Amino acid sequence: MVEPDPKKRLANLERIFKSVPSPEPIQRKLLAEFSNKLKVNNLNKRLKYAIVTVIILGLGVTYGLNQVEQLLVSKIQQHLSDGDYEKCINLAQDVPDFLSINEKSICLLNDCSVAQLNKATKLVDNPQLIYKAITEAKKIPTESNSYQEAQTLITQWKEWQSDQNLIQKAQQDLKKHKWQQAKAMAAQVNAERFQQQAIQIINAAETKLKAAELERLAAELEIQGENLILKANHYANQRQYSQAISIAKRIHNATPSYQEAQRLIAEWKSQIPQVFRNYWSSPQVNGARFVVDKIEKWKNGQLKIYFKAYNYTNKDSRFSDFIAVDNLGNNYRGYSGSSWDGTVMPSRIPTKGSITLKQPLDPNASVITLSFRRVYTYNPLIRLITLKTKGIRVK
C-alpha cells in the first residue's frame, strides 16, 4: 500500500475535525509524548501524522482520537500477526490510558506476551539457545498476565543454562583426560533434561578412571615383576634355588615378566638338589665330634654336606682334610671355601659349616662315609685324630 502524502492527509483531517472542540491540554500533552515515542521507534507514519494533526489543530477527541485509535489497534494487530511480538508489546504498553482502546490494548498486550513466551519456550528445545530464550522471556512486561509464568520459566531455564554449562565443562574435561573433574562436574547436574548426558559422562569418566587405575597397577606390577626377577636370580646364582623359585612365583601372571619367571622356575627346579636329612654323627674322640645335618646331591653329582663341629676341650681345635669315600672305593676331597677356615672354638655351642666335594659322585655310588681329620694345635700330645661317620645312603 502506498503511503498518502502527509500534507494531503493533514488537509483531510483539518476538514473532518474543523468544527470539533479541541482536546484537553493534558490529553494533548500525553498525545505529544506518545507521538514522540512513535517518532523515536520509527513506527507507522499514518498513525504518527494522525496524532500530530490532532495536537496541532486542536481537533476534537471524539473524531480525531477515533482515527488515531483505529490506526493504533490496527498497527498492534499487524505486529502480532507478523510475529514481531516485541514491537507489539512495546506499542501496546505505550497506549495512553484516556484512549477508548485502552482495554483493547491491554488484551492485545496479553496476546503479544503469550506469543512472545511461546516463542521463547520453543527456543529452549535447542540446548544451545537457552540463553536466547531467557533474553526473549525477559521482554514480557510486568503488567502482562504472562509475567509470573515467564519469571518461573526464566528461573528454570537459568538452572538449565547452569546445568548445560556444567555438561560442557565436563565434556571438555573428558577431552583433556581430566576424568575425576569431569565426573565431579557431571554429578552436579540437577535438571532432568540433562540427566542422561550427565550419566553418560559419569560412566565414561568412571570407565577411564578404572582403565587408568588398571594401567597404573599394571605398571606397578611390571616394575615389581622385574625387581622380583632380579632378586630371584640373585638367590639362584648362590644355588639357593628353592628360595629363588619361591620369589619367582610371586610374579603376577599379567606382567611381561611372568613368562620369563616360568622359564626360570622350570630351569631352577631341574637344578634343585636331592636332599638327604638325618642325624649322622661321628663318635666323640678326645673332646671332638662332628654331626651331619643334611646332604644335598646336585644334578651334576656334586655333594654339599652341612654339619656341626663340636670341641669339648678348653683349647682351639682345627678341623682339616675332609674326605668322603663311597661304597665303590672312590675317594672325594671337600672344601669349605672362604666362609670357614676350619677353626672350632671351645664352646657348648657347635660351629656350623658346609663342605662341598670337589669331584662329582660316581653315578653308581649309593653310600658314602664321611671323615674329618682334626689337628690339636695347642696339644702336643695329640697331634692328629680322624672323626668318621658310618655309611650314609645317598641314592
HUVEN-V479605 format. One record per residue. N is the residue number from 0. RES is the residue in one letter. PSI is psi in degrees with one decimal (NA if undefined). D_FIRST is the distance of its C-alpha to the first C-alpha in Angstrom with 2 decimals. Layout:
N;RES;PSI;D_FIRST
N;RES;PSI;D_FIRST
//
This chain:
0;M;136.4;0.00
1;V;128.8;3.82
2;E;134.2;6.40
3;P;155.0;9.20
4;D;128.4;12.48
5;P;-36.7;14.66
6;K;-41.9;17.63
7;K;-39.2;16.27
8;R;-41.6;14.98
9;L;-40.0;18.47
10;A;-39.9;20.19
11;N;-44.9;18.65
12;L;-33.5;19.79
13;E;-44.2;23.13
14;R;-37.5;23.73
15;I;-43.6;22.93
16;F;17.1;25.11
17;K;-40.3;27.75
18;S;7.4;30.64
19;V;139.1;29.99
20;P;151.1;32.35
21;S;159.0;31.08
22;P;159.8;30.78
23;E;150.9;33.87
24;P;-41.4;34.45
25;I;-35.0;34.32
26;Q;-39.3;30.98
27;R;-38.0;29.65
28;K;-44.5;31.09
29;L;-40.1;29.45
30;L;-36.9;26.05
31;A;-43.7;26.70
32;E;-40.4;27.64
33;F;-41.0;24.60
34;S;-41.4;22.40
35;N;-39.5;24.41
36;K;-41.5;23.87
37;L;-37.9;20.12
38;K;-44.1;20.63
39;V;-41.6;23.02
40;N;-2.7;20.87
41;N;47.5;17.86
42;L;-164.0;15.63
43;N;125.2;12.54
44;K;-34.8;12.61
45;R;-43.8;11.68
46;L;-42.1;14.57
47;K;-44.4;16.80
48;Y;-32.6;16.57
49;A;-43.8;17.29
50;I;-43.1;20.35
51;V;-39.7;21.48
52;T;-44.6;21.48
53;V;-40.3;23.65
54;I;-48.3;25.96
55;I;-44.1;26.41
56;L;-8.8;26.91
57;G;37.1;28.90
58;L;162.2;26.91
59;G;151.1;28.18
60;V;-41.0;27.48
61;T;-49.3;27.11
62;Y;-44.3;24.11
63;G;-46.7;22.62
64;L;-29.1;22.93
65;N;-41.3;21.70
66;Q;-43.0;18.27
67;V;-46.0;18.60
68;E;-42.0;19.88
69;Q;-45.3;17.15
70;L;-39.0;14.49
71;L;-47.9;17.08
72;V;-42.7;17.89
73;S;-41.3;14.37
74;K;-41.9;14.03
75;I;-44.4;17.52
76;Q;-36.3;16.92
77;Q;-44.3;13.90
78;H;-39.6;16.33
79;L;-46.0;18.97
80;S;-29.9;17.22
81;D;-8.6;16.13
82;G;10.5;19.82
83;D;72.7;19.46
84;Y;-30.4;22.38
85;E;-45.7;23.70
86;K;-37.3;20.65
87;C;-46.6;20.60
88;I;-46.9;24.30
89;N;-42.6;24.09
90;L;-40.6;21.48
91;A;-34.5;23.43
92;Q;-32.1;26.62
93;D;-2.6;25.51
94;V;125.0;24.82
95;P;146.3;27.55
96;D;-30.8;30.31
97;F;-9.4;30.40
98;L;147.5;26.92
99;S;-16.0;27.21
100;I;13.0;24.90
101;N;-47.6;27.45
102;E;-39.5;28.87
103;K;-40.4;25.52
104;S;-33.8;24.67
105;I;-42.7;28.08
106;C;-43.4;27.43
107;L;-36.8;24.15
108;L;-43.9;26.14
109;N;-40.5;28.74
110;D;-44.0;26.32
111;C;-38.2;24.76
112;S;-42.0;28.34
113;V;-45.6;29.51
114;A;-40.4;26.75
115;Q;-41.4;27.62
116;L;-38.9;31.29
117;N;-39.5;30.76
118;K;-44.4;28.99
119;A;-39.9;32.01
120;T;-37.6;34.46
121;K;-30.1;33.18
122;L;-33.0;33.76
123;V;-9.4;37.46
124;D;-28.5;38.03
125;N;111.8;38.29
126;P;-25.6;41.24
127;Q;-11.0;39.90
128;L;15.2;36.76
129;I;-41.3;38.62
130;Y;-37.5;38.21
131;K;-36.0;34.41
132;A;-40.9;34.53
133;I;-43.0;36.56
134;T;-43.3;34.07
135;E;-39.7;31.16
136;A;-29.7;33.37
137;K;-14.8;34.32
138;K;-8.2;30.74
139;I;123.6;31.29
140;P;159.7;32.18
141;T;-29.8;35.53
142;E;-3.9;34.20
143;S;148.7;32.63
144;N;-19.6;34.69
145;S;0.5;34.45
146;Y;-50.4;36.03
147;Q;-41.7;39.64
148;E;-40.4;38.83
149;A;-41.8;36.93
150;Q;-39.7;39.99
151;T;-44.7;42.31
152;L;-38.6;40.36
153;I;-44.2;40.16
154;T;-44.6;43.95
155;Q;-43.7;44.44
156;W;-33.0;42.16
157;K;-38.3;43.98
158;E;-41.3;47.18
159;W;-42.0;45.69
160;Q;-41.1;44.64
161;S;-43.9;48.19
162;D;-37.1;49.64
163;Q;-40.3;47.39
164;N;-39.2;48.68
165;L;-42.4;52.20
166;I;-45.1;51.58
167;Q;-43.2;50.29
168;K;-39.8;53.28
169;A;-40.6;55.64
170;Q;-38.7;54.27
171;Q;-40.1;54.75
172;D;-35.9;58.28
173;L;-43.8;58.99
174;K;-30.7;58.02
175;K;6.8;60.31
176;H;25.9;63.15
177;K;74.1;63.21
178;W;-43.9;63.97
179;Q;-41.7;65.25
180;Q;-40.6;62.29
181;A;-43.2;59.82
182;K;-43.1;61.65
183;A;-40.6;61.67
184;M;-49.2;57.93
185;A;-30.7;57.04
186;A;-17.7;59.42
187;Q;-8.0;57.32
188;V;129.5;54.24
189;N;-34.2;53.69
190;A;135.5;50.37
191;E;-35.1;50.91
192;R;-19.4;48.03
193;F;2.5;49.88
194;Q;-40.1;53.38
195;Q;-44.2;53.58
196;Q;-42.1;52.75
197;A;-43.3;55.22
198;I;-41.4;57.93
199;Q;-42.4;57.43
200;I;-44.2;57.78
201;I;-44.7;60.85
202;N;-42.4;62.44
203;A;-42.5;61.78
204;A;-42.9;63.21
205;E;-39.1;66.26
206;T;-44.7;66.86
207;K;-38.7;66.75
208;L;-42.7;68.96
209;K;-42.1;71.49
210;A;-41.8;71.44
211;A;-39.9;71.93
212;E;-40.3;74.76
213;L;-39.4;76.37
214;E;-41.2;76.11
215;R;-45.1;77.72
216;L;-39.3;80.48
217;A;-41.0;80.99
218;A;-41.8;81.38
219;E;-43.0;83.83
220;L;-36.4;85.76
221;E;-45.5;85.90
222;I;-43.2;87.35
223;Q;-41.6;89.68
224;G;-42.3;90.78
225;E;-41.3;91.57
226;N;-38.5;93.59
227;L;-35.8;95.47
228;I;-44.5;96.35
229;L;-43.5;97.83
230;K;-42.9;99.75
231;A;-40.9;101.04
232;N;-35.0;102.18
233;H;-45.4;104.05
234;Y;-37.1;106.13
235;A;-36.9;106.56
236;N;-22.3;107.99
237;Q;11.3;110.60
238;R;23.0;111.32
239;Q;70.2;109.97
240;Y;-35.6;108.12
241;S;-43.5;107.78
242;Q;-41.1;106.01
243;A;-42.6;103.83
244;I;-42.3;102.85
245;S;-40.3;102.06
246;I;-43.0;99.67
247;A;-29.3;98.03
248;K;-15.3;97.35
249;R;-6.0;95.05
250;I;128.9;92.50
251;H;143.5;89.35
252;N;-8.0;88.73
253;A;0.5;85.08
254;T;155.1;86.13
255;P;-24.1;86.98
256;S;-10.7;90.47
257;Y;-47.5;91.26
258;Q;-40.6;92.39
259;E;-39.6;94.54
260;A;-41.9;96.04
261;Q;-38.2;96.92
262;R;-44.7;98.61
263;L;-38.4;100.61
264;I;-45.5;101.57
265;A;-40.4;102.99
266;E;-43.6;104.85
267;W;-34.1;106.23
268;K;-36.8;107.31
269;S;-17.4;109.51
270;Q;-8.8;111.05
271;I;129.2;111.86
272;P;156.7;115.64
273;Q;128.5;117.73
274;V;132.2;118.92
275;F;119.4;122.34
276;R;133.5;122.78
277;N;-172.9;126.07
278;Y;101.9;128.71
279;W;122.2;131.19
280;S;145.5;133.66
281;S;156.6;136.66
282;P;154.2;139.83
283;Q;126.1;140.34
284;V;118.1;142.82
285;N;46.5;144.13
286;G;13.4;141.05
287;A;144.4;138.50
288;R;148.9;136.23
289;F;146.4;132.93
290;V;132.4;130.63
291;V;123.8;128.04
292;D;-48.9;124.72
293;K;162.4;122.98
294;I;131.4;122.99
295;E;127.7;119.94
296;K;113.4;120.45
297;W;166.8;117.79
298;K;-33.5;116.53
299;N;2.9;118.54
300;G;-8.3;121.72
301;Q;148.1;122.01
302;L;141.3;123.17
303;K;122.3;122.12
304;I;125.9;124.44
305;Y;128.8;123.39
306;F;172.4;126.38
307;K;130.2;127.79
308;A;131.9;130.89
309;Y;141.4;133.27
310;N;106.6;135.84
311;Y;3.7;138.11
312;T;-177.4;140.38
313;N;17.3;140.06
314;K;151.6;139.58
315;D;143.2;136.68
316;S;156.7;136.96
317;R;122.7;135.52
318;F;133.1;134.48
319;S;170.0;134.57
320;D;70.2;134.90
321;F;129.4;132.83
322;I;140.3;134.02
323;A;141.3;133.00
324;V;125.8;135.17
325;D;177.1;133.85
326;N;-7.5;135.86
327;L;-1.3;136.34
328;G;5.5;138.10
329;N;137.3;135.27
330;N;142.4;135.03
331;Y;130.2;131.74
332;R;148.9;131.37
333;G;161.6;128.58
334;Y;149.3;126.83
335;S;-7.4;124.92
336;G;-155.7;123.01
337;S;-2.3;122.28
338;S;-20.6;121.28
339;W;131.1;124.92
340;D;5.5;128.11
341;G;-5.5;130.45
342;T;134.5;131.55
343;V;117.3;131.95
344;M;152.0;132.48
345;P;118.7;134.89
346;S;155.1;132.70
347;R;-20.1;132.27
348;I;126.7;128.76
349;P;158.7;128.82
350;T;124.7;127.28
351;K;145.5;124.55
352;G;179.6;124.06
353;S;150.2;123.37
354;I;135.6;125.16
355;T;130.7;123.74
356;L;137.9;126.13
357;K;-32.7;126.07
358;Q;148.3;126.59
359;P;148.9;124.74
360;L;141.6;126.72
361;D;130.8;128.42
362;P;-25.5;126.27
363;N;-6.8;129.35
364;A;141.4;130.42
365;S;-19.3;129.92
366;V;140.7;131.94
367;I;155.5;132.47
368;T;131.0;134.77
369;L;143.3;133.55
370;S;146.5;135.80
371;F;144.4;135.65
372;R;129.2;138.41
373;R;128.7;138.75
374;V;127.3;140.45
375;Y;99.8;141.89
376;T;-39.1;141.16
377;Y;15.1;143.20
378;N;97.0;145.90
379;P;-18.8;148.58
380;L;-29.4;150.41
381;I;104.2;147.54
382;R;-38.2;146.07
383;L;131.5;144.23
384;I;141.2;143.18
385;T;126.1;141.20
386;L;124.0;138.85
387;K;139.2;138.06
388;T;168.9;136.01
389;K;176.1;136.87
390;G;136.2;135.05
391;I;126.7;131.29
392;R;130.1;129.47
393;V;29.8;126.49
394;K;NA;125.51
//
